Amino acid sequence: MTDALLWQKSSFSGGGDGNTCIELAAAPDHIHLRESEAPTTELTTATTPLGHLIRGLKSGQFRTTG
């Protein structure tokens, strides 16, 4: 049997009960992400690649010019 995930909403969601939030749940080696509007669909990733993505986004590595 697997343990239930503890889902948390983004602090940028305003803390309401609306369905326009990104939620995440941490497991020992993975992070689970879902949109509150579609909670049955989850994206699961390992913590290291997600950390690399977040650092790249914060540093502007993925900005495009147009």
C-alpha positions in Angstrom: 0.0 0.0 0.0 1.3 3.5 -0.8 1.1 6.5 1.5 -1.3 9.2 0.5 0.3 12.3 -0.9 0.0 15.6 1.0 -0.9 18.2 -1.7 0.1 21.8 -1.2 -1.0 24.8 -3.3 1.4 27.4 -4.6 1.7 30.5 -2.4 1.0 32.5 -5.6 -2.5 31.0 -5.8 -3.9 33.5 -3.3 -4.8 30.7 -0.9 -8.3 30.4 -2.1 -10.3 27.4 -3.0 -10.3 28.2 -6.7 -9.3 25.7 -9.4 -6.5 27.8 -11.0 -3.6 26.6 -8.9 -0.6 24.5 -9.3 -0.3 21.9 -6.5 2.6 19.8 -5.5 3.3 16.8 -3.2 6.8 15.7 -2.2 7.7 12.0 -1.9 11.2 10.8 -0.9 12.7 10.8 -4.4 10.1 12.5 -6.5 7.9 15.5 -6.8 4.3 15.2 -8.0 2.7 18.2 -9.7 -0.9 18.7 -10.8 -3.3 21.5 -11.7 -6.1 21.9 -9.2 -8.5 22.1 -12.1 -7.6 18.5 -13.2 -6.4 16.8 -10.0 -6.5 13.3 -11.5 -3.7 14.2 -14.0 -0.2 14.3 -12.3 3.3 15.0 -13.5 5.9 13.1 -11.6 9.6 14.0 -11.8 12.8 13.3 -9.8 13.9 16.1 -7.5 17.3 16.7 -9.2 16.0 17.5 -12.8 13.2 19.7 -11.4 15.8 21.6 -9.3 17.9 22.2 -12.4 14.8 23.5 -14.3 13.9 25.8 -11.5 17.4 27.2 -11.2 17.5 27.7 -15.0 14.2 29.5 -15.0 15.3 31.8 -12.1 18.6 32.6 -13.8 16.9 33.6 -17.1 18.5 30.7 -19.0 15.3 30.0 -20.9 14.3 33.5 -21.9 13.7 34.1 -25.5 13.9 37.3 -27.5 11.3 38.2 -30.0 
